[in-house]
Amino acid sequence: MTPRPLRLAVVGHTNTGKTSLLRTLTRDPDFGEVSDSPGTTRHVEGVRLLADGAAGLELFDTPGMEDGMALLEYLERLEEADEKLDGPARIQRFLDSPESLRRFEQEARVLRKLLECDAGLYVVDVRDPVLAKHRDELAVLASCGHPLLPVLNFTRSPGRRIEEWRSALSRLGLHAVVEFDTVAPPLDGEDQLYDKLALMLDTHASLLRTLKQNIAEQRTQRHADAMTLVAEMLIDIAALRLSAEPQAETLERTAGELRRLAREREQRCVEALLKRFNFRPSDFPQHALPLEGERWAMDLFHPQALKDVGIHVGKGMAAGAMAGATLDMFMAGISLGAATLIGATAGGLWQGADKLGRRLLGRLRGYQEMTVDDPVLRLLALRGLALIAALERRGHAAQGPISIDALLEDKAAALRKDTLPEALQEARARPEWSTLTEQYEPSARRTQAVRQLAAELDA
């Protein structure tokens, strides 16, 4: 028999961020309606979270409580002098009264849903002062006889009153509290929420542990997927090379095309990252990346690339500089007619003529090969990593645009590093690894390099 899902009513005063909490927990920026105007939610709306593929948790967004003080007085008037009704009975009598359909219609919807659920999440805007209306509101909600877990919202905002609210809630007997900023939730915010619920609802502890584990697995997979997206972009751009005749006008046109391809590739990566984290393209407005800086190099000399086309170099020739000198000597030998220049290496070059021949011939004819410069690749990597960090810390209720400027400033020193990761150095020697040109050839080696780079970026 499939266990019944845990049902939670999300309750609280008007405009405290109840819908925002549900957006962030469900990672759905389109759930409900979020506005700075009070009373935006006028009806009850539900959503379901799965645990191991089955219905695990049902969350219900409710309207805001608007007049808890008057409602508490009305509840007291409903009870006759000789009656000793418990809390739920008092609430039910109110729900059967005419005023539940008139003056207190909003509150009636909230209380009816809380009675149907196992517990309530009481959302607090900690920027607000603690007032008598909040205490009366909590007294009414507590009368339903179900556990309440206060969720302190907007805890990272200026003017927050976290300790004031914690003290007030404690005096009302609510000692279990969780801080969960729906705009910028902590990475372990959901874990804390479900841990507190498991303590309060021990009969559902196993289900909540399963849900927590599923969420952790999803978070890990999202992170790994994001790192792979950035690694794919970097391999594409590192391997990108365009050939041009040595005339100034042609070279400038080719440089412009190189920048365009790199910018568009980064934008596709940004869009893929936003989609993977379920944010909208408008959440991160397109930034014009200053891709000034090109390299003039053949990059034929990575040992693995040379080996793949039949060139076997000794240890002394394995470094890029030595292999490059070998090629320069070989080409000088062609032009000067020398016959005894590193025979084994020369023979290997011709064995790999199917991949290198055109490029060698182009160089002999004066063509230049252009790639993006190392600092540009490092900047692309930093922008990608900063965006991932921002997305992992952003709630789906956030309304403002994503900014990564502060994260980039923290990592600016990385732009001064001398060397690129090994996978990018190899990509330099493999134009067939770039999906941005017609030379692209899928290969197991490229897939391995992407995995290697993603792991290094994550480290």
PyMOL commands that set and color helices and strands:
alter all, ss='L'
color gray80, all
select helices_A, chain A and resi 18-26+68-78+87-95+98-101+105-116+132-142+162-171+189-200+202-239+248-276+281-283+303-308+315-317+320-336+343-351+353-364+374-392+405-410+412-416+422-428+431-433+444-458
alter helices_A, ss='H'
color red, helices_A
select strands_A, chain A and resi 6-12+45-51+54-61+119-125+148-153+178-179+242-244+294-296+368-372
alter strands_A, ss='S'
color yellow, strands_A
deselect
rebuild
show_as cartoon
